[in-house]
Amino acid sequence: MRAASVSDLREMARRRLPNIFFEYIDGGSYAEVTLGRNVVDMEAIALRQRVMRDMTKLDTSVETLGQKFKIPIGLAPVGMAGMYAHRGEVQASRAATAAGVPFCLSTVGVCSIEEVAATGTPPWFQLYMLKDRGYMRELVARAKAAGSPVLVFTVDLPTPGARYRDTRSGFTGASPLRSALTQLRDGVTHPAWTWDLFVHGRPHTLGSVAGAVSDSRRVTDFLSWIGRNFDRSVTWKDIDWVREIWDGPIVIKGILDPADARDAVKAGAQGLIVSNHGGRQLDGVLSSVVALPRIVDAVGGELEIYMDGGIRSGLDVLKAMALGAKACFVGRPWAWALGAGGEKQVARMLEIISAELAVAMILTGCKSVREAGPDLLDRL
Ligand SMILES: Cc1cc2nc3c(=O)[nH]c(=O)nc-3n(C[C@H](O)[C@H](O)[C@H](O)COP(=O)(O)O)c2cc1C
């Protein structure tokens, strides 16, 4: 099937992926209130239709932190993508590069920073703060050596929120026996995925942090190791030691409150991502799109402001730009696309969003995304 929309890619992923991975991607924390808000609040924003302007020429590009985006969207860090399609991070990174947008590699990617950099385009690198600071230093140094242009420091996960779907699917907390049986059933019932992952997709480890977890065989063991090793003691002061080893731009990911945004400016960050981790952390917090204008009011002009959470179409991208985002990131849309069919479908997802963005710009009379502002929106 040729996907017409991001929701088609989600359905295709549901069919091709084992249940544990589909639910891991799709789900949020607790009752999934914030996950729902991210999408519903975005839908509730009205675009303002304008007509009879010469819209022959459109400019969808933005430049930020020395990076050129052909459309104002990037692929957000998503853990374990190499379990959704073989060498998933490499495939997604190739699709992003071809579309002229950045790919951000997660600390917990299956492919290591070096493997993704070997595609010829070093990824942005996302850092989780783990207790072992020596290891963290090494990781940052590796990202630098691999040529990563931007370090994304995720701050909204000092401890993981509970995801009920992962417990129910057996992804987390299952006994070794149940895990083995689930894997066997998944393998037999999803032959296309099994062939792709087990013939072309090994090793199934968390590439960049594999050295820190030497006694693990399964990718889920790595995740539980990471879960036990997140560092809750982290403060803004820790940005200082990151600075000692990283001289490039730092983007703080997971800001929802204007006071924290001001602290990010004080800490010397070059950018921040307004984000609630796709509704996967503190359930009940604001949607990203509601938080965004408050943060733009507080620190707009002092650093680059991006957002993620609930972007499902090019129309949503334009709404976020109108509310002051410099660019947006997507998480689930590319993870679903990868699960639906690898690089080809990630490319298709970016093509869909790009085409939708162009139409939204034409029908709102917006010739350049860089000039998008609140005048593109209507009050309901
Ligand atoms: C399956 C999955 C794994 C994720 N893994 C990470 C991660 O390793 N690091 C991180 O900073 N954010 C991670 N996130 C959050 C995304 O970077 C992003 O904030 C979120 O997905 C945006 O919301 P959206 O899915 O509605 O686009 C993950 C999200 C998903 C769905």
The ligand as a Gaussian input file, in Angstrom:
#p B3LYP/6-31G(d) Opt

LIG

0 1
 C        9.589000       4.986000      20.792000
 C       10.135000       6.282000      21.326000
 C       11.414000       6.295000      21.842000
 C       11.953000       7.513000      22.293000
 N       13.245000       7.533000      22.737000
 C       13.804000       8.711000      23.093000
 C       15.176000       8.785000      23.449000
 O       15.891000       7.789000      23.436000
 N       15.685000       9.989000      23.824000
 C       14.911000      11.128000      23.840000
 O       15.414000      12.206000      24.168000
 N       13.610000      11.090000      23.487000
 C       13.046000       9.923000      23.102000
 N       11.736000       9.897000      22.720000
 C       10.953000      11.141000      22.660000
 C       11.076000      11.786000      21.267000
 O       12.384000      12.274000      21.059000
 C       10.112000      12.970000      21.099000
 O       10.276000      13.864000      22.170000
 C        8.636000      12.551000      21.015000
 O        8.494000      11.319000      20.354000
 C        7.854000      13.619000      20.270000
 O        6.511000      13.304000      20.219000
 P        5.797000      12.607000      18.941000
 O        6.105000      11.154000      19.043000
 O        4.363000      12.930000      19.140000
 O        6.377000      13.230000      17.677000
 C       11.177000       8.703000      22.255000
 C        9.897000       8.654000      21.741000
 C        9.369000       7.468000      21.261000
 C        7.979000       7.463000      20.667000

